[in-house]
Amino acid sequence: NEAFRRFATDLVLEVVKNYDIDGINLDYVRAGQVCYDTTCRQQYSDTQGRNLMLDLAVHKVNNVAFDSIVAWQRRAVRDLIAGISTEARKIRPGLVISVDAAPWAESVLIEGQDSLAWADEGLVDTVMSMNYSPVIDWSLLRGLQDKMKRPEQLLIMVGNYDGEAPAKPISRSGTALLNLVDEAAAFHPNGSFAVYIYSLLTDEQIMKLATRKN
């Protein structure tokens, strides 16, 4: 929906224009689902030359249908990212633009998320990979990083908590968080990392992180 993309872009630009910010972070940006109302069906037919409802019915077992939906979704999400990036940097040159993403997850493909391509294209400066589990597949992430034009654009965002909804998450120990942070920093060429989530950050975690020398 082009009108929605305009609305979302204008919302971000309002912040860029009116506040003295260093950057903007687009959290887990993606389509969320596949639109299949009348307008979307027609748009899909016009751009892809295919029947959206038929492709949705078979996309889990038909690679051609899957790839077609992914391409259609990616185009729309990329247009949103490109609009925000281009217009925001005209207002505030040097603005840092980051995205929280899951470049390792197949589930986001059909939702149009293509974060590493956005980085390679220069639309975003940093991709923060959301890796909140206690054990992280570093070899998988390294493989993704190795394919990027600028590997330093991919950094790892670790979790400081255990558990997911509907169970109530609890804060990890400071030692557990420190170990994950050290691994994430070692992964990045410049030692950069991120931690999620502020509401579960404890004094013990802060004290452990304060022991890091860099």
N, C-alpha and C positions, 0 to 999 in steps of 0.2 A: 504494500500500500504506500504509494509515493507520498501521500499526505501525511501518513504517520511518520515516515522517515524525515520529512520536513519538520514536523512537530518535535521529534526527538533531537534533531540537529539544533533547532532554535533554542531548545531548553538548555543544551550544553553551552551554546554560544552566549546565552544570557549570563551564565556564570563567568565565562571567559572575558566578557566585556566589562562586567561590573565589579569584579574582585581581583585583587592583586595575587594571582595564583602562579605557581611554578609549573603546574602540569594538571592533566586530567587523567583519571583512570576509568576505563570502561569495563565494568565488572561482568564477566561471563557472557559477553555479547554474542547473541545468536538469535535465530528466528523463534525458537521455543517449540514450534510445532510446524506442520505443513498446512498452509491455508488451502481450503478447497471450496470456498464459496464460488458463486457464479463468475465473478470478476476474475478470480484467481484461475479458475478452470480455463477461461478464455485466454488469459495472459499466457498460461502455460502452453496452450495450443499454438498461440501466435509465435512464441519465442522458441519452443522446443519441437513443435510439429508433432506433438504426441498428446494422448488422452491422459489427463492427470489422474482421474479416478481409476482407470485401468492400471496405470503405473503404480499407484498407491497400493492397489490390491496385490501386486506381484513383486514389489520392489525387494522384498526380503529373499526372494529366490531367483530374481532376474537382474543380472548386473547392469544390463542396458537401461532398464527402468530406474534402478537405483542411481546410476551415474547421471541420468537425465534430471532427476529431482534434485540431486546434490548440486549440479551446475546451476539450476534455476534458483535454488535457495542461496547459493554462494554469491550470485550476481546481486541479489537484493541486499544482503548483509554487507557486502563489500561497498555498495553504493552508499550505505549509511555511514560506514567507517570513513570512506573517502570524503564525503561531504563534510563531516565533522573535522577531519584532519586538515583539509584544504582551507576551510573557512576560518577555523580557529587559529591557524598559524598566520593567516593574513592579519588577523586582529592583534595577535601577540606572537611575533616571531621568536623562535627559540623555545616555544612551549613544548614540554615533554608530554607525550601521549603514550599511555600504557594500556594494556588489556589484560584482564584475568581470563585464562583460557585453559582448555584441556586438550592440547595438541596430541596427546597420547591416546585419547578416547575415541573409539569408532562411533559412539553414540551421538557425538556432536556433528558428524559429517552431514547427516541428513538435515540438520538444523542450520546449515550454512556457515558454520564456524570454520575459518581457514586462517588461523592466527599467524602461522609461520609465513604464509604467503603475504599477509599484510605487512609483516616486518620486512620481508625481502623487497617489497614494493616501496617501502619508505612511508607507508601510511601510519605506522606506529613505531615508536622508538624501542619499546620493551614489551615482551610477552612474558607475563608471570604465570608459569605453569602451576596449576592448583594440585599439589601433591600432599594431601593431608593425612595419608595413612602412615602408620608407624614404620612400615617397610616400603622403601621406594625402589622402583626398578631403574637404577641409574644407567644400565646399559641401554635400555630403551630410550631414555632421554638423551643419552650421548649420541645415539644414532640419529635422532631428530636434529640435535644441535649441529652435527657434522654436515647436514644437508643445507644448512642456512648460509646465506651470503655473509652475514655478520653474526657469528656464533654468540657474541657477547649480548645480543639482543634477547636471548632466552635465559631467564633466571628462574629459580625454583622457589615457590612459596610453600613453606611447610606449615603444618598445623600444630598448634599448641594445646590440642585437646584430643580426647578419645571419645568415641561413640558418635552415632548419628541419630537423627530423628527416625522413629518416634521416641527412642530412648534419649534421656537428657544427657548431653555431652558433659564431660568433666575435664578439668584442666590436667594436662600431663605434668609429670614431675619436671623440675628444672633441668635435671640431668638428661632426661629423655629429649627435651626440647633442644638443649645445647648440642647434643650429639647430631640431631637432624640439621641444625643450623650449620654446624661444622661441615657436614657432608654437602649441604647446599652451597656453601661458600667455596668449598674445594671444587665443585662442579663448574662454577662460573669463572671465566677468565680474569675478571677483576674482583673476585671475591664477593660479589653482590648476592643478596638473598632477600626474601620477604617472609613475614610470619603472619598467620591468620589464626585467631581472631582476637581483637582488642578486648572484648568483653570477658574473655577467659584468661587474660594475662594476669599472672599472679606475682606477688612480691618475690617469691622463691625463683620463679622463672627469670624475672628481671635481674636478680642478684647473680644467677648463673650466667646470664648473657653478659653481664658486666665484667666477668672474668676473661672474656675473649680479648686477645691482644690486638685484634684488628677489627 
